Amino acid sequence: MERTKHRPGPNLVYVFADQLRLSACGYAGDGRAHTPNIDRLAGESMSFDNAISGHPVCAPYRASLFTGKYTTSTGMVINEIRMNPNHRCFGHVLHENGYDTAYIGKWHLWASELGNHYEPRNSYVPPGTHRLGFDGFWASYNFHHEYYGMYYHADSPAKIPMDGYEPDGQTDMAIERMTRMAGGDQPFALFLSYGTPHDPWEPENVPAAYLDMFKDAAFALPPNYSDANDPHADDWAKLSPEERARIPDWLRVYYAMTANLDWNAGRLLAAVDELGLRDDTLFVFTSDHGELFGAHGRKGKNIFYEEAVRVPFLVRQPARIPQGAATDVCLNTCDIMPTVLSLLDLPVPDEAEDMDLSPFALGEDGEEPEAAFLQGTGATADWADGHEWRALRDKRYTYAIYRDDRQELLFDHEADPHQLRDLAGDPRYGAELDRFRELLARRMSRIGDTFERCTWYRDHWTEDRRIVRTATLSAR
């Protein structure tokens, strides 16, 4: 049974970037980053230093965030399919417990075709079940990644223009909406889903003033760069020779976008404080996944390497949460909904599949997960087999296995942070391999994950790229 209802707790502001890796934040040690506001937030927050994107792809991450379930339970195995709404979600709990909700920005759980992203049939999410309980203010779109001259939808397919640079306009809107909600008699929950610093990393896709900050900065290829494409990579992860030559220029735009993101995060934090909400508002800053930029012979995400899965996760509420503190507990995407709802003193749905780690946010002891369980269920946005993997990441090691050739990998990311030395073939690590094999079998069995090919979901769970069956609805 769910916990009984309580009087609603603090407000919630949940801010998540798109493709911002932890290592590109100043507080995480990147001297090139210009992130003074995010760094200041880290100094006022509990930092989950081992926060992991359990499926580092846009749509699968969002499905897990809102349901507390793994990809093989939501069915959101690739991008550009439409999520089945028959789940008890984050928004439902907030709404039912008296929260005024607002959702601004990218959604990415609605499209049902690969392409035609700007057509309302793919970008407009109508009011009702497919908004997953976010029944209040809505200013969203499925996805796009050009940041000038863009638009959003409210409660009709009509496109509402977003003037200027999109993250700036979204932040203006969030501050205006938060100001209105703060004047009401309900607690509020504001979700702000930025599109940056996701590619395309073209100079015209970021304000010139931010690009100018990095005009003299040197950007080199990563230390674990490979000239050869990863043989397990899908088409979104492969690099052409022309793209490889552009990686330093891409990095310059990426850091410029991140600097703008930081400025907007600072404006939002200032508004929370100016409205007198600082102690009554749980403020979360995170990202859906990272980016490789040529590391391990890959671009994009959708892989278990550190550059793709390590994300910032900062939680601030000065009246309750220790400031400038950190925890090394392994927080996974499916842990977020149980953890945040518990911090709001709200019920956690029984069907959520992972752990409430709220004691660690409060600086207390609690039950720790043995490792974060990660899933890769196919190509980024197409029904293409041969790219599926599963992985575990604990505080020291990353273990992974591919489905097709059963290749295993083991990295000591404490001693080898760039994951250059695969230890799976070293007999000295046989006991570690056995430990991870057994743990992986248990984690997969617990949620009914049978390590299917990507096209299995196309053939069994979807019709016309719409998910019609999930683990919640029918036995596998």
Summary of the structure (lengths in Angstrom):
residues: 476
radius of gyration: 20.9
end to end distance: 24.0
largest distance: 63.4
contacts: 1667
relative contact order: 0.19
helix: 32%
strand: 19%
